[in-house]
Protein backbone atom coordinates (compact mmCIF):
# COMPACT_ATOMS: atom_id res chain seq x y z
CA UNK A 1 0.00 0.00 0.00
CA UNK A 2 2.81 2.36 0.87
CA UNK A 3 4.47 1.50 -2.42
CA UNK A 4 1.33 2.48 -4.33
CA UNK A 5 1.14 5.81 -2.48
CA UNK A 6 4.80 6.55 -3.18
CA UNK A 7 4.33 5.48 -6.79
CA UNK A 8 1.23 7.75 -7.09
CA UNK A 9 3.19 10.66 -5.58
CA UNK A 10 5.93 9.94 -8.12
CA UNK A 11 3.40 10.46 -10.94
CA UNK A 12 1.37 13.27 -9.42
CA UNK A 13 4.25 15.45 -8.12
CA UNK A 14 5.89 16.02 -11.55
CA UNK A 15 2.45 16.71 -13.05
CA UNK A 16 1.74 19.34 -10.36
CA UNK A 17 5.17 20.96 -10.82
CA UNK A 18 4.74 21.00 -14.61
CA UNK A 19 1.22 22.43 -14.22
CA UNK A 20 2.46 25.22 -11.88
CA UNK A 21 5.35 26.12 -14.20
CA UNK A 22 2.94 26.19 -17.16
CA UNK A 23 0.47 28.32 -15.21
CA UNK A 24 3.08 30.94 -14.27
CA UNK A 25 4.51 31.03 -17.79
CA UNK A 26 1.03 31.41 -19.28
CA UNK A 27 0.18 34.11 -16.72
CA UNK A 28 3.37 36.03 -17.61
CA UNK A 29 2.64 35.77 -21.33
CA UNK A 30 -0.92 37.05 -20.88
CA UNK A 31 0.36 39.92 -18.72
CA UNK A 32 2.91 40.87 -21.38
CA UNK A 33 0.28 40.75 -24.13
CA UNK A 34 -2.02 43.00 -22.11
CA UNK A 35 0.84 45.47 -21.58
CA UNK A 36 1.58 45.50 -25.29
CA UNK A 37 -2.10 46.08 -26.10
CA UNK A 38 -2.23 48.98 -23.63
CA UNK A 39 0.90 50.51 -25.14
CA UNK A 40 -0.57 50.14 -28.62
CA UNK A 41 -3.81 51.82 -27.54
CA UNK A 42 -1.94 54.66 -25.84
CA UNK A 43 0.23 55.08 -28.92
CA UNK A 44 -2.83 55.22 -31.18
CA UNK A 45 -4.51 57.78 -28.92
CA UNK A 46 -1.41 59.93 -28.97
CA UNK A 47 -1.28 59.72 -32.77
CA UNK A 48 -4.90 60.84 -32.94
CA UNK A 49 -4.41 63.62 -30.36
CA UNK A 50 -1.17 64.99 -31.83
CA UNK A 51 -2.78 66.87 -34.74
CA UNK A 52 -5.35 68.40 -32.38
CA UNK A 53 -2.64 69.49 -29.94
CA UNK A 54 -0.52 70.95 -32.72
CA UNK A 55 -3.52 72.84 -34.07
CA UNK A 56 -4.18 74.26 -30.59
CA UNK A 57 -0.57 75.40 -30.30
CA UNK A 58 -0.81 76.94 -33.78
CA UNK A 59 -3.93 78.85 -32.81
CA UNK A 60 -2.33 80.11 -29.60
CA UNK A 61 0.76 81.17 -31.53
CA UNK A 62 -1.47 83.08 -33.94
CA UNK A 63 -3.26 84.63 -30.97
CA UNK A 64 0.10 85.79 -29.57
CA UNK A 65 1.00 87.28 -32.94
CA UNK A 66 -2.33 89.07 -33.10
CA UNK A 67 -2.00 90.47 -29.58
CA UNK A 68 1.54 91.71 -30.18
CA UNK A 69 1.05 95.35 -29.13
CA UNK A 70 2.82 96.85 -32.14
CA UNK A 71 0.95 94.71 -34.66
CA UNK A 72 -2.34 95.20 -32.82
CA UNK A 73 -1.98 98.99 -32.79
CA UNK A 74 -1.13 99.03 -36.49
CA UNK A 75 -4.10 96.78 -37.27
CA UNK A 76 -6.64 98.59 -35.04
CA UNK A 77 -6.96 102.26 -35.83
CA UNK A 78 -8.45 104.71 -33.33
CA UNK A 79 -12.13 105.47 -33.84
CA UNK A 80 -11.69 108.89 -32.23
CA UNK A 81 -9.01 110.91 -30.49
CA UNK A 82 -10.39 109.99 -27.07
CA UNK A 83 -7.75 107.92 -25.26
CA UNK A 84 -10.22 105.96 -23.17
CA UNK A 85 -12.33 105.03 -26.20
CA UNK A 86 -9.26 103.73 -28.02
CA UNK A 87 -8.03 101.90 -24.92
CA UNK A 88 -11.44 100.26 -24.54
CA UNK A 89 -11.43 99.27 -28.22
CA UNK A 90 -8.00 97.64 -27.85
CA UNK A 91 -8.90 95.80 -24.65
CA UNK A 92 -12.22 94.64 -26.12
CA UNK A 93 -10.47 93.35 -29.22
CA UNK A 94 -7.86 91.56 -27.13
CA UNK A 95 -10.51 90.06 -24.85
CA UNK A 96 -12.61 88.86 -27.79
CA UNK A 97 -9.61 87.20 -29.42
CA UNK A 98 -8.75 85.58 -26.10
CA UNK A 99 -12.28 84.30 -25.55
CA UNK A 100 -12.33 82.94 -29.09
CA UNK A 101 -9.29 80.81 -28.24
CA UNK A 102 -10.28 79.97 -24.68
CA UNK A 103 -11.08 76.33 -25.40
CA UNK A 104 -7.53 75.70 -26.62
CA UNK A 105 -6.39 75.44 -23.00
CA UNK A 106 -7.69 71.86 -23.01
CA UNK A 107 -5.08 70.82 -25.55
CA UNK A 108 -2.01 72.78 -24.46
CA UNK A 109 0.12 72.46 -21.35
CA UNK A 110 -0.73 74.37 -18.19
CA UNK A 111 2.60 76.17 -18.40
CA UNK A 112 1.82 77.38 -21.93
CA UNK A 113 -1.64 78.52 -20.93
CA UNK A 114 -0.28 80.38 -17.90
CA UNK A 115 2.34 82.06 -20.09
CA UNK A 116 -0.28 83.18 -22.62
CA UNK A 117 -2.60 84.45 -19.89
CA UNK A 118 0.26 86.38 -18.25
CA UNK A 119 1.19 87.86 -21.62
CA UNK A 120 -2.36 89.05 -22.26
CA UNK A 121 -2.58 90.58 -18.79
CA UNK A 122 0.83 92.27 -19.12
CA UNK A 123 -0.23 93.90 -22.38
CA UNK A 124 -3.49 95.17 -20.89
CA UNK A 125 -1.67 96.55 -17.84
CA UNK A 126 0.87 98.33 -20.06
CA UNK A 127 -1.85 99.79 -22.29
CA UNK A 128 -3.71 101.10 -19.24
CA UNK A 129 -0.54 102.54 -17.73
CA UNK A 130 0.40 104.35 -20.94
CA UNK A 131 -3.17 105.62 -21.43
CA UNK A 132 -2.95 107.46 -18.12
CA UNK A 133 0.08 109.47 -19.27
CA UNK A 134 -1.10 110.55 -22.74
CA UNK A 135 -3.73 112.98 -24.00
CA UNK A 136 -4.98 111.37 -27.20
CA UNK A 137 -5.42 108.05 -28.96
CA UNK A 138 -2.64 108.96 -31.40
CA UNK A 139 -0.24 109.58 -28.53
CA UNK A 140 -1.25 106.26 -27.00
CA UNK A 141 -0.42 104.48 -30.23
CA UNK A 142 2.89 106.27 -30.61
CA UNK A 143 3.94 105.73 -26.99
CA UNK A 144 3.14 102.03 -26.98
CA UNK A 145 4.75 101.41 -30.38
CA UNK A 146 7.85 103.31 -29.30
CA UNK A 147 8.04 101.43 -26.01
CA UNK A 148 7.73 98.00 -27.62
CA UNK A 149 10.20 98.75 -30.40
CA UNK A 150 12.81 99.41 -27.70
CA UNK A 151 11.91 96.41 -25.53
CA UNK A 152 10.90 92.86 -26.26
CA UNK A 153 7.11 92.49 -26.18
CA UNK A 154 5.75 89.81 -23.82
CA UNK A 155 4.26 88.09 -26.85
CA UNK A 156 7.76 87.18 -28.05
CA UNK A 157 8.38 85.36 -24.77
CA UNK A 158 5.08 83.51 -25.11
CA UNK A 159 5.81 82.59 -28.73
CA UNK A 160 9.23 81.28 -27.77
CA UNK A 161 7.66 79.24 -24.97
CA UNK A 162 5.05 77.79 -27.33
CA UNK A 163 7.71 76.84 -29.87
CA UNK A 164 9.68 75.01 -27.19
CA UNK A 165 6.55 73.15 -26.09
CA UNK A 166 5.88 72.05 -29.66
CA UNK A 167 9.47 70.85 -30.04
CA UNK A 168 8.98 68.67 -26.95
CA UNK A 169 5.79 67.19 -28.38
CA UNK A 170 7.27 66.45 -31.78
C-alpha positions in Angstrom: 0.0 0.0 0.0 2.8 2.4 0.9 4.5 1.5 -2.4 1.3 2.5 -4.3 1.1 5.8 -2.5 4.8 6.6 -3.2 4.3 5.5 -6.8 1.2 7.8 -7.1 3.2 10.7 -5.6 5.9 9.9 -8.1 3.4 10.5 -10.9 1.4 13.3 -9.4 4.2 15.5 -8.1 5.9 16.0 -11.5 2.5 16.7 -13.0 1.7 19.3 -10.4 5.2 21.0 -10.8 4.7 21.0 -14.6 1.2 22.4 -14.2 2.5 25.2 -11.9 5.4 26.1 -14.2 2.9 26.2 -17.2 0.5 28.3 -15.2 3.1 30.9 -14.3 4.5 31.0 -17.8 1.0 31.4 -19.3 0.2 34.1 -16.7 3.4 36.0 -17.6 2.6 35.8 -21.3 -0.9 37.1 -20.9 0.4 39.9 -18.7 2.9 40.9 -21.4 0.3 40.7 -24.1 -2.0 43.0 -22.1 0.8 45.5 -21.6 1.6 45.5 -25.3 -2.1 46.1 -26.1 -2.2 49.0 -23.6 0.9 50.5 -25.1 -0.6 50.1 -28.6 -3.8 51.8 -27.5 -1.9 54.7 -25.8 0.2 55.1 -28.9 -2.8 55.2 -31.2 -4.5 57.8 -28.9 -1.4 59.9 -29.0 -1.3 59.7 -32.8 -4.9 60.8 -32.9 -4.4 63.6 -30.4 -1.2 65.0 -31.8 -2.8 66.9 -34.7 -5.3 68.4 -32.4 -2.6 69.5 -29.9 -0.5 70.9 -32.7 -3.5 72.8 -34.1 -4.2 74.3 -30.6 -0.6 75.4 -30.3 -0.8 76.9 -33.8 -3.9 78.9 -32.8 -2.3 80.1 -29.6 0.8 81.2 -31.5 -1.5 83.1 -33.9 -3.3 84.6 -31.0 0.1 85.8 -29.6 1.0 87.3 -32.9 -2.3 89.1 -33.1 -2.0 90.5 -29.6 1.5 91.7 -30.2 1.1 95.4 -29.1 2.8 96.9 -32.1 0.9 94.7 -34.7 -2.3 95.2 -32.8 -2.0 99.0 -32.8 -1.1 99.0 -36.5 -4.1 96.8 -37.3 -6.6 98.6 -35.0 -7.0 102.3 -35.8 -8.5 104.7 -33.3 -12.1 105.5 -33.8 -11.7 108.9 -32.2 -9.0 110.9 -30.5 -10.4 110.0 -27.1 -7.7 107.9 -25.3 -10.2 106.0 -23.2 -12.3 105.0 -26.2 -9.3 103.7 -28.0 -8.0 101.9 -24.9 -11.4 100.3 -24.5 -11.4 99.3 -28.2 -8.0 97.6 -27.9 -8.9 95.8 -24.6 -12.2 94.6 -26.1 -10.5 93.3 -29.2 -7.9 91.6 -27.1 -10.5 90.1 -24.9 -12.6 88.9 -27.8 -9.6 87.2 -29.4 -8.7 85.6 -26.1 -12.3 84.3 -25.6 -12.3 82.9 -29.1 -9.3 80.8 -28.2 -10.3 80.0 -24.7 -11.1 76.3 -25.4 -7.5 75.7 -26.6 -6.4 75.4 -23.0 -7.7 71.9 -23.0 -5.1 70.8 -25.6 -2.0 72.8 -24.5 0.1 72.5 -21.4 -0.7 74.4 -18.2 2.6 76.2 -18.4 1.8 77.4 -21.9 -1.6 78.5 -20.9 -0.3 80.4 -17.9 2.3 82.1 -20.1 -0.3 83.2 -22.6 -2.6 84.4 -19.9 0.3 86.4 -18.3 1.2 87.9 -21.6 -2.4 89.1 -22.3 -2.6 90.6 -18.8 0.8 92.3 -19.1 -0.2 93.9 -22.4 -3.5 95.2 -20.9 -1.7 96.5 -17.8 0.9 98.3 -20.1 -1.8 99.8 -22.3 -3.7 101.1 -19.2 -0.5 102.5 -17.7 0.4 104.4 -20.9 -3.2 105.6 -21.4 -3.0 107.5 -18.1 0.1 109.5 -19.3 -1.1 110.6 -22.7 -3.7 113.0 -24.0 -5.0 111.4 -27.2 -5.4 108.1 -29.0 -2.6 109.0 -31.4 -0.2 109.6 -28.5 -1.2 106.3 -27.0 -0.4 104.5 -30.2 2.9 106.3 -30.6 3.9 105.7 -27.0 3.1 102.0 -27.0 4.8 101.4 -30.4 7.9 103.3 -29.3 8.0 101.4 -26.0 7.7 98.0 -27.6 10.2 98.8 -30.4 12.8 99.4 -27.7 11.9 96.4 -25.5 10.9 92.9 -26.3 7.1 92.5 -26.2 5.8 89.8 -23.8 4.3 88.1 -26.9 7.8 87.2 -28.0 8.4 85.4 -24.8 5.1 83.5 -25.1 5.8 82.6 -28.7 9.2 81.3 -27.8 7.7 79.2 -25.0 5.0 77.8 -27.3 7.7 76.8 -29.9 9.7 75.0 -27.2 6.6 73.1 -26.1 5.9 72.0 -29.7 9.5 70.9 -30.0 9.0 68.7 -26.9 5.8 67.2 -28.4 7.3 66.5 -31.8 
